[in-house]
Amino acid sequence: MDLKQLAEPFPAEDIEWRVSRSGIREGKPWAKVLAYVTARAIFNRLDIVCSIENWQNEYKPAPLGGVLCGISIYIDKRWILKWDGSDNTNIEAVKGGLSSAMKRAGSVWGIGRYLYNLDEGWAEFIHNGKHQAKIKDGNGKESWYKWDSPQLPEWALPKRTKIPSPKPEFNRNDAIKKIDALMIELKCNENYITQLQSQYSMVNSQKDFIEIQDVIRRENDA
């Protein structure tokens, strides 16, 4: 059992976001959001790293309200127990309190603790966002808005997960202009230019553009 694996970052789909601050500025909503690992992801991480039979959790009331969660892991023939707790939440108070306490207890073992190093992010408000939040304007009026979470930095993702670089959009007109400029630069004869221009309808991707450039250069070197 390698307990260091408990602290490894989670994939983006195992992270949930909560609005920490919000408002309306110049008629548009804004919100700062915080990242948390889901309780289900914590269960799965414990199952994978410790195996199902080598960990357990328990709950008890906190001294001043809320709930405490303890996570025990069987290490070197004895159970090691660590506790943390949470207040009950405003929505589904008991269920939310149990879930929050589990997340806090998991962080004591290092699970998701790296997220404490993540700064608040800006929510992206779009009409078909995955999340929604009730935001109050300066007059106290509340309205619902949909938003998407910010992208996690690479250090907060598993090593095998790479953030895809956006592919540059292919612009056919720009590609054709570059091909014409290349033929002029290489001083291709007019018959060759006319013949090649008749095939411009086949230039529909960056790959086509690169291939036709290679053809021109090979013909020029011949």
C-alpha positions, 0 to 999 in steps of 0.5 A: 500500500503506497499512501502517497498515492492518496495525495495524487491530483484528480481528473477534472471530472472528479472536481466540483465547484462552489461559489464563494463570492458573487455579484452584479457589475455593470449589469453582468454577473460575476463570481469567484469559485472554489474547487473541491473533490467529490465524496465519491472520488474520495471513496474510489481513491481509498478503494484503489490505494488501500483496497476495500477491506483496509479502510473504513469511515464513521461519523459522530455529532460534533460538540457544537453542532454539525458532524465529525467524520473519521477515516481509518486505514489498516496499516502495519496490522493496526487501524490508524484513525484520523478525524475532521468535521463540518457544519451541516450545509444550507441545502440538504443539511444532514447529507451535505454535512456528512459529505463535507465532513468526509471531504475534510477527513479525506484531506487529513489523509492528503486526499485533495489537499493540493486544492487548498493551493488553488486560488479562487477562479472566475466562473464563466457565465454562459447561457448553457453552463453546467452549473447555476447560481443565485446571484444578488444585485445591488438592490438585493434582487436575486436571479439565477445564472448558469456558469461553467467552471474555470480550467484547472492548471496542469499541476492540479491534474494527473500526470497522464492528463494533458490540457489540449492545446487549441488547434488553429482554425484553418483559413482557406483564403489565407492558405491560397494567398500563401500558396500564390505568394510562394509561387511568385517567390520561387518564380514559377512559370505561368502555365504551372501557376495556372495548372496549380490554381485549378486545383485550389478547390482541393485545399480544404485543410492544413494538411492539404495546404502543407502538401501542396507547398511541398509539391511546389518546392519539389517541382522548383528544385527539379 
